[in-house]
Amino acid sequence: MSTNEPHDKHEVAAGGNEKRILHPTVTGELHSYSREELGIVTASSHAQVRSAVGFLIMAVFLAAVAVFSVFLVAGPATRGGDPMWSALFLTAAGVGGAVYAFRMAKVASRAKRLREERGIPEPSARQFDWGQDRHGQA
């Protein structure tokens, strides 16, 4: 593949007024993705959650934090004390985080399904790889 071929294909694909993103694949080649096909992209070379299953696990954990925090709020009241209202912060954070993680799981699942239907390669998780040039070559 020539160095300009991915850019030429990207320009043709983007010509239909659809916003496209030129992003490296897992093999290091560049591919033109729509936002729906790309899904979740991390801006780090460290391990991060990108799969629907990972986001669902995170949603379950955050929901468990929210449930536990309700017990923190109500616990002191069962022993005659005042409720621990400051634990409501954990409740709000847990519920908000669980909703966010569930939405991200839907985005990741839809992107994976679209890529499989269209035969598009998996995007690279590493957006910044300083050991490679802009064409994925070491």
For each residue, the residues with C-beta under 8 A, 3 or more apart:
1: 5 6 29
2: 5
3: 135
4: 7 8
5: 1 2 8 9
6: 1 9 10 22 29 30 31 32 135
7: 4 10 11 22 30
8: 4 5 11 12
9: 5 6 12 13 32
10: 6 7 13 14 20 22 30 32
11: 7 8 14 15
12: 8 9 15
13: 9 10 16 18 20 32
14: 10 11 18 19 20 32
15: 11 12
16: 13
17:
18: 13 14 34
19: 14 34 35
20: 10 13 14 32 33 34
21: 32 33 34 35 38
22: 6 7 10 30 31 32 33
23: 30 31 33 38 41 123 124 127
24: 28 29 30 31 123 124 126 127 129 136
25: 28 29 30 31 121 122 123 124
26: 121 122 123 124 125
27: 121 136
28: 24 25 124 132 135 136 137
29: 1 6 24 25 121 136
30: 6 7 10 22 23 24 25 135 136
31: 6 22 23 24 25 120 121 123
32: 6 9 10 13 14 20 21 22
33: 20 21 22 23 37 38 120 123
34: 18 19 20 21 37 38
35: 19 21 38
36: 39 110 111 114
37: 33 34 111 114 115 118 120
38: 21 23 33 34 35 41 111 123
39: 36 50 107 108 110 111 112 115 123
40: 49 50 104 107 108 111
41: 23 38 123 127
42: 46 48 50 125 127
43: 127 128
44: 48 127 128
45: 126 127 128 129
46: 42
47:
48: 42 44 125
49: 40 54 55 58 104
50: 39 40 42 54 108 125
51: 54 55 108 112
52: 55 56 105 106 108 109 112
53: 56 57 105
54: 49 50 51 57 58 108
55: 49 51 52 58 59 101 102 104 105 108
56: 52 53 59 60 101 102 105
57: 53 54 60 61
58: 49 54 55 61 62 97 101
59: 55 56 62 63 97 98 99 101 102 105
60: 56 57 63 64 98
61: 57 58 64 65
62: 58 59 65 66 93 94 95 97 98 101
63: 59 60 66 67 94 95 98
64: 60 61 67 68 94
65: 61 62 68 69 90 93 94 97
66: 62 63 69 70 90 91 93 94 95 98
67: 63 64 70 71 94
68: 64 65 71 72 90 94
69: 65 66 72 73 87 88 89 90 91 94
70: 66 67 73 74 91
71: 67 68 74 75
72: 68 69 75 84 87 90
73: 69 70 77 83 84 85 87 88 91
74: 70 71 77 78 83
75: 71 72 78 79 84
76: 79 81 82 83 84
77: 73 74 80 81 82 83
78: 74 75
79: 75 76
80: 77
81: 76 77
82: 76 77 85
83: 73 74 76 77
84: 72 73 75 76 87
85: 73 82 88
86: 89
87: 69 72 73 84 90 91
88: 69 73 85 91 92
89: 69 86 92 93
90: 65 66 68 69 72 87 93 94
91: 66 69 70 73 87 88 94 95
92: 88 89 95 96
93: 62 65 66 89 90 96 97
94: 62 63 64 65 66 67 68 69 90 91 97 98
95: 62 63 66 91 92 98 99
96: 92 93 99 100
97: 58 59 62 65 93 94 100 101
98: 59 60 62 63 66 94 95 101 102
99: 59 95 96 102 103
100: 96 97 103 104
101: 55 56 58 59 62 97 98 104 105
102: 55 56 59 98 99 105 106
103: 99 100 106 107
104: 40 49 55 100 101 107 108
105: 52 53 55 56 59 101 102 108 109
106: 52 102 103 109 110
107: 39 40 103 104 110 111
108: 39 40 50 51 52 54 55 104 105 111 112
109: 52 105 106 112 113
110: 36 39 106 107 113 114
111: 36 37 38 39 40 107 108 114 115
112: 39 51 52 108 109 115 116
113: 109 110 116 117
114: 36 37 110 111 117 118 120
115: 37 39 111 112 118 119 120 121 122
116: 112 113 119
117: 113 114
118: 37 114 115
119: 115 116
120: 31 33 37 114 115
121: 25 26 27 29 31 115
122: 25 26 115
123: 23 24 25 26 31 33 38 39 41
124: 23 24 25 26 28 127 129
125: 26 42 48 50
126: 24 45 129
127: 23 24 41 42 43 44 45 124
128: 43 44 45
129: 24 45 124 126 132
130:
131: 138
132: 28 129 135 136 137 138
133: 136 137
134:
135: 3 6 28 30 132
136: 24 27 28 29 30 132 133
137: 28 132 133
138: 131 132
